[in-house]
Amino acid sequence: MTKGQWMQRTAQLEKVARIVAWLNKDHAIPIAVPKQRGSGEAMPGVMTHGMVSHFEPLSAGHTDPGPNYPLYHVIARANEILEAGGWEKEKQLARH
């Protein structure tokens, strides 16, 4: 999928950004791509499966959601959500 095709999935990217914001608020997971550490060391932050495969040999071969996934867009949106008052779990759950 191209980056343009991903960017057309606005509802999906918004939901992912809200989940990332919630994980930060409830579990203190940083809203950033982590710096590489040694194999097997914790790397708190936001990564795609493909990024994990790059850093962790035991996960090699997985590339989802693909190299064109707009991860930095999702991270920026998650930060905007937090700056605007954070994750509102009750409102999000009420929409489903």
C-alpha positions in Angstrom: 0.0 0.0 0.0 1.3 3.5 -0.8 1.5 6.3 1.8 -1.3 8.1 -0.1 -3.5 5.0 0.2 -2.8 4.8 3.9 -3.6 8.5 4.4 -7.0 8.0 2.9 -7.8 5.6 5.8 -8.4 8.6 8.1 -10.8 6.8 10.5 -8.3 3.9 10.9 -5.4 6.1 11.5 -7.4 8.2 14.0 -8.3 5.1 16.0 -4.7 4.0 16.1 -3.6 7.5 17.3 -6.2 7.4 20.0 -5.0 3.9 21.1 -1.4 5.2 21.2 -2.5 8.2 23.3 -4.3 5.9 25.7 -1.3 3.6 26.0 0.8 6.6 26.9 -1.7 7.9 29.4 -2.5 4.6 31.1 0.8 2.7 30.7 3.4 5.4 30.2 4.5 4.1 26.8 6.4 6.9 25.1 4.8 8.4 22.0 8.0 8.2 20.0 10.0 5.7 17.9 12.5 4.3 20.3 16.2 4.3 19.9 17.8 1.0 19.0 19.2 -1.0 21.8 20.8 -4.4 22.0 18.9 -7.5 21.0 16.4 -8.6 23.7 16.5 -5.2 25.5 13.3 -3.3 26.1 12.6 -0.6 23.6 9.6 1.4 24.9 7.8 3.4 22.3 5.8 3.0 19.1 7.0 0.7 16.3 5.6 -1.3 13.5 6.1 -5.0 13.3 8.6 -4.5 10.5 10.6 -2.2 12.8 10.6 -4.8 15.5 11.8 -7.4 13.0 14.7 -5.1 12.1 15.8 -4.8 15.7 15.0 -8.2 17.0 16.3 -11.2 15.0 13.8 -13.6 16.5 11.0 -11.6 14.8 12.7 -11.4 11.4 10.6 -11.7 8.3 7.6 -9.7 9.5 7.0 -6.4 7.7 3.4 -5.4 8.5 1.9 -2.9 8.0 4.6 -2.2 5.4 7.2 0.5 4.7 4.7 3.2 3.7 2.7 3.1 6.9 2.5 6.8 8.1 3.8 6.0 11.6 5.1 9.5 12.2 1.7 10.9 11.2 0.0 8.6 13.8 2.6 9.7 16.4 2.0 13.3 15.7 -1.8 12.8 15.9 -1.4 10.9 19.2 0.5 13.8 20.6 -2.2 16.3 19.4 -4.8 14.2 21.2 -2.9 14.3 24.5 -2.2 18.1 24.1 -6.0 18.6 23.6 -6.8 16.9 26.9 -5.8 13.3 26.4 -7.6 10.1 25.8 -11.2 10.1 26.6 -11.9 6.4 27.1 -15.5 6.6 27.9 -16.4 8.6 24.8 -14.4 6.3 22.6 -16.0 3.2 24.0 -19.5 4.8 23.7 -18.9 5.1 19.9 -18.6 1.4 19.4 
